[in-house]
Amino acid sequence: MSDVKFGKINFLVRDAQAAFNYARETLGADEVFQPQETPIGEVAQVDLHGLLMEFIQPPSGSRMDKMIDKRGEGIDSIGFATDDVTGVAAAIEAKGGQFAQPADSGLATTAWLHPKNPLSLSIELFTSGATEE
């Protein structure tokens, strides 16, 4: 299996700008990129002493927005970087892992391990060097 390294923690938030500002101004995080519109909503990233934090403000009424309604804001998933998303995903699938969004679904740089697993956690695999979904 290709090298896999811890990459980031993804947070679902109601206000990406407020989360971004708090992380920078209160916690002393460095800006990676300011809130910007993406296909999954408004997204921002900061580096907090080597910990990459991604804040995702989903569109109103979206599946992720409904998750905030149900569970509240906070950690949504953790991400791992690799040079071979497809290969790592295939190795995990061969061992019984199930993906909510497989690596071969058209997003070659990202795959999502389904959160209905013994860890109850969504795990993202993304291409090394990628900074957004």
C-alpha positions in Angstrom: 0.0 0.0 0.0 1.3 3.5 -0.8 2.4 5.8 2.0 -0.6 7.1 3.9 -0.1 10.1 6.2 -2.5 11.9 8.5 -3.7 15.0 6.6 -6.4 17.0 8.3 -9.5 17.2 10.5 -12.7 18.3 8.8 -15.2 20.3 10.8 -18.9 21.0 9.9 -19.8 24.5 10.9 -22.6 27.0 10.5 -20.2 29.8 9.8 -16.9 29.1 8.0 -15.8 32.7 8.3 -16.4 32.7 12.1 -14.5 29.4 12.6 -11.7 30.6 10.4 -11.4 33.9 12.3 -11.5 32.2 15.7 -8.8 29.7 14.7 -6.5 32.5 13.5 -7.2 35.2 16.0 -7.8 33.2 19.2 -5.8 30.0 18.6 -3.0 31.5 16.6 -3.5 29.3 13.5 -1.9 30.2 10.2 -4.1 30.8 7.1 -4.0 28.1 4.4 -6.9 29.6 2.5 -9.8 31.9 3.4 -13.4 30.8 3.1 -14.3 30.1 -0.5 -17.2 28.5 -2.4 -16.7 24.9 -3.4 -19.1 22.2 -4.6 -19.7 21.1 -0.9 -20.2 24.6 0.4 -18.0 27.4 1.8 -14.7 25.9 2.9 -11.6 27.4 4.7 -8.4 25.9 6.0 -5.9 26.8 8.7 -2.8 25.2 10.0 -2.7 25.1 13.8 0.9 24.2 14.8 1.0 21.5 12.1 -2.6 20.4 12.4 -4.5 21.1 9.2 -8.1 22.1 10.1 -10.8 22.4 7.4 -14.0 24.2 8.1 -17.0 23.3 5.9 -20.1 25.4 5.9 -22.6 23.3 3.9 -25.3 24.8 1.8 -28.7 25.2 3.5 -30.8 22.1 3.2 -27.9 19.9 2.0 -27.2 16.4 3.5 -24.3 17.9 5.5 -26.5 20.8 6.7 -29.0 18.2 8.0 -26.1 16.4 9.8 -25.4 19.6 11.7 -29.1 19.8 12.6 -29.0 16.3 13.9 -25.5 16.1 15.5 -24.5 19.7 16.0 -21.3 21.4 14.7 -17.9 19.8 15.2 -15.6 17.2 13.9 -17.1 15.5 10.8 -14.2 13.4 9.6 -10.5 12.9 9.4 -8.4 12.9 6.3 -5.4 11.0 5.2 -3.1 12.0 2.3 -1.7 9.5 -0.2 -0.2 9.6 -3.6 -2.5 6.7 -4.7 -6.1 7.2 -3.5 -7.4 4.5 -5.8 -4.8 1.9 -4.7 -5.2 2.6 -1.0 -9.0 2.5 -1.3 -8.8 -0.8 -3.2 -6.6 -2.3 -0.4 -9.0 -1.1 2.3 -12.0 -2.5 0.3 -10.1 -5.8 0.0 -10.0 -6.0 3.8 -13.8 -5.3 4.1 -13.9 -1.5 4.2 -16.9 0.1 2.5 -16.8 3.5 0.8 -19.6 6.0 0.8 -17.9 7.6 -2.2 -15.4 5.3 -3.9 -12.2 6.5 -5.5 -13.5 5.5 -9.0 -16.6 7.7 -8.8 -15.1 10.5 -10.9 -13.3 12.3 -8.1 -9.9 10.7 -8.6 -8.3 12.7 -5.8 -10.8 11.8 -3.0 -12.5 8.7 -1.5 -14.7 8.6 1.6 -14.8 5.5 3.9 -18.4 5.0 5.0 -19.0 6.2 8.6 -21.0 3.1 9.4 -17.9 1.2 10.6 -16.7 0.2 14.1 -15.1 3.7 14.5 -18.3 5.5 13.6 -16.2 8.0 11.7 -16.0 9.1 8.1 -12.5 8.9 6.8 -11.3 10.8 3.8 -8.5 9.7 1.5 -7.1 12.5 -0.6 -4.2 13.1 -2.9 -1.1 14.3 -1.2 -0.6 18.0 -1.8 -4.4 18.5 -2.3 -5.8 21.2 0.0 -9.4 21.0 -0.8 -12.1 18.5 -1.8 
